[in-house]
Amino acid sequence: MPSPEELAREKIDKLLAECGWIIQNRSTINLSASRGIAIREALLKDRDEVDYLLFVDGKAIGTVEAKPEGFTLTGVEEQSGKYGKGLLDIYPKWREPLPFAYESTGIETQFTNQLDPSPKSRNVFAFHRPETLLEYLEPNANLNTRLTNLLTADQMPTTNLWSAQIEAIRNLEKSLAADKRRALIQMATGSGKTYTAVNFVYRLIKLVGARRVLFLVDRGNLGDQTLKEFQQFVTPDDGRKFTELYNVQHLQSAQLDRVSRVCISTIQRLYSMLRGEEIDPEIDERSGYELRESLWKQPPPVVYNPNVPIETFDFIITDECHRSIYNLWRQVLEYFDAYLIGLTATPSKQTIGFFNKNLVMEYGHEHAVTDNVNVPYDVYKIDTEITQGGSRVEKGFYVDKRDRLTRKVRWEQLDEDLAYAPNELDRAVVAPDQIRTVIRAFRDRLFTEIFPGRTVVPKTLIFAKDDSHADDIVKIVREEFDKGNDFCQKITYRTTGASPKELIQRFRNSPNPRIAVTVDMIATGTDIKPLEIVMFMRSVKSRS
């Protein structure tokens, strides 16, 4: 039976091969067989052996120390450092001591780049490709060093930014220069998070030489919105549009454009790409947060994909990051050996923890209102007896039972009392009169208490519990306001006849619809400037 260390080496062999390395025994060394060679149990000075000695273009460049599964790796770093200094003179080498060291169990792998200003190990999903390690040796190739130099060499104008955006960018760059690989920016909804992000992406590419940046969004329509921000962004030093200088790809397939400096994608599409699978366009339009548990009860783990190496991106920006750090999607973020930058208006404790408590910017709604960036809001609450305490339908009454899938209705007489709690409303039990009571109260008070003196219904967004609930709300709104189909429309992933993008565009720019009803198609991050009323007919978990 193989020993635990032998089992670990089998996994390491497989992973090295997938990452572009040819495995050889020390008795049959042929350094010209491939660009990247990993020699097993290579001899060192003082009769030492290293588990794997890595060669690129015929010269030694790094080591891999193998340990059995479950072995803690930080204590192995000194051993790796010793091996990097103990090469036999017969080995050609790129430099001594060797610049790169890995410690791995085949399940967990950590990497140290000795060329960093302050070398420290970090966990990586897999090994870097041979050509990548060679690139790291080039003059001025060290990203961490270039980030440090940015603090002193920056001459970029900031006249296109206001104070909070400048502060966010400066604080982020200080964090990156200190080699903090995760950073969180909290800025209130409507305060220009995406515009701030486009600015620092431009700075990272222009001033630091970032090869490629990944911009992750929660759903497809937010990707369209982000792409538009890049297309409209006028660079402050050059005067040209961002997309006139650099290619930006909005990922719509499993094919990554290697020329593009920015890639915009939903996290669910990127997950499918890593799995080597195509994704249904409908899934791309839904919220990744809502999908994370509905698609798979036991989500298949992310595995290494040779077509998407771990070093594909230098930086990953994850918008609405409080929705993308859990369970399934966390695997995607941790697949890449990249700096992670989170953007959110509402960070939870878990979000702050994921980003190592490195909150580089806090800019809340109250501050944004004080700066005249945002406007204040008023809360108008409509309660009904049923929403507060539930209700009861006495036995003997006839009720209509609706099939969840087909919505077919049949009448049935209750043979016992039916009691239901508030949280069952519009899910297990539908009470159209309760919906009508709320909508009627809204209609009657709209021009007297909510917006006195108005005569035109303000642009209003109603959040429903699910698609069926949204259907009921739309019909009742049209009836109570005595308006046609154009006045109130449903915008969910089940709406047909027009794409969600077209429906959102119509809601944003056209006189009608005045009222839109959604579940999660329009949510945090979607820009609809004419919107004046947000109405929640479901529970709200957002901290803001």
C-alpha positions, 0 to 999 in steps of 0.5 A: 500500500502506498505511503501517505507521502507517495499518495501526495506525490501522485497528486502532485505529479498529476497537478504539475503535468496539468500545469505544463511540467514534464515529470522526469526521474533523476536517472533519465534527465533530459532537460531539452524534452520540454520547456518545463521539467520537474526532476523527482528526488533531485540530488543536492549538496551534502547528499540532500534530495529535493522532492522536485527540482524545477527547470525552465529552458534547461535551467533550475528555477525552483523547488517543490517540497512534497508532504503528506495530506494534512501536513501543515506547510508553513513549517516547511518553508525553511527546508525549501529555502535551504534546498534553494541554496544547495544546488549542485554545481552541475545544474545550470540555474537562472540564479542562486538561491533559486527564486521560487519555492512551493510546498504541497500536499497535492491538496494544499499548495503554497508558494513563495516568490523570493523576488518580492520585496518582503517574500512571504508564502501564500496559498495557491490553487495549483502550480504556475506554468513554466513560462510564467515563472520565467516572466517573473524573472524579467527586469521590472516584472515584479508586480509588488515592486511596481505597486510600491513605486506607484506611491512615489511615481504617480503623476496622474491627474485626479480632476475627474474624481471627487474627494471620496473617490480619490481617498478610496484609490489612494488607500487601495494603492497603499494596501496593494503596495504593502502586499495585502492581497485582499482589500475591501472598498465600501461605498454607498449605493449611488456614490460611484463605486464602478466609476472609481473602479474603472479609474483604478483599473486604468491606473493599474494597467497604465502605471503598474503594467497589470497584464489582465484584470477580471471584473466580476459582476452578480448578473448579466445586466450589471456586466452590460452596465460595467462595460458601458462605464469602461466605454465611456471613461475618458482617461484623465492623462491621455484624453482618449476613451479607455476602450480606444487604448485597451481591449475590454471583453464582456465574456459571453462564451467559454473563450477568454480573449487573451488580448483583452486587458479587462475581462467582465464576467458573471461569477456563474459564467466563470465557474462554468468556464473553469468546469469546461462547461457552457452556461445557459444564457438565462442563468447568466442573467440571474443573480449569482447570489440567488443561484448559488444554492438552487443550481446544485445541492452538492456543487461540483468543486472547481478543478484545475483547468489548463486552459485557464491557468491560476496566473491568468489575472493579476487583479480580480475586482468583485462587485457586490462582493457581499454576494460572491464570497460564499460556498460555491463562488468562493472557490472561483475567487480563490482559484486565481493567484491574484489580488482580490478587491471587493466593492460593496455598499453593505459589507457583512461581518463575513465579507469583512472577514473574507477580505482579512479585515482590510477595509480600505474605505468606508463611505456610507449613505449618510456621508454621501448625503452630506456631500450632496452625492446622494439624496436622503430617503423617507420610509413609508410603511404599509402594514396589514393584519395578515402581514403582522399576524397571519390569518385563518380560513375556517373549514367549510370554505371553498378555496382555490388551490394553484399548482406551483408549476402549471398555475392551474387552479382548482376549487376545494372545500376545506375540511378543517381550519387552515391557519397560516403565519405571516412568513407563509404569505404569498408562498404556501398561501396566496391572499390576493386581497392582502396584495390589493389592500397594500396596492390600494393604500399606496395608490390612495396616499401617493399624491397626498402623503408620499408625493403631495402635489404630484399628478404623474406616478413616479418611477416605482420598483416593487420587489416580489417574493417570487415570479408567481407573486410578481404576476399577482402584483402586476395584475392588481397594480393595473386594476387598482390604477386602472391602467394598461399593460404598459403602465406596469410590467414584470421584469424577471428572468421569466419575462419573454418577448424582450430581453431583460436588458431591453426591459431595464432600458425601457424602464430607465429611459421610456415614459412607461412602464411607470411601475416595474415588478421584479424578484432579483433581475433588478437589484443592488448595483443596477443604475436607474436614475429616474427611480423615485420609489422602491417598494418591498413586498417581501422581507429585506435582509440588506443592512442598508 
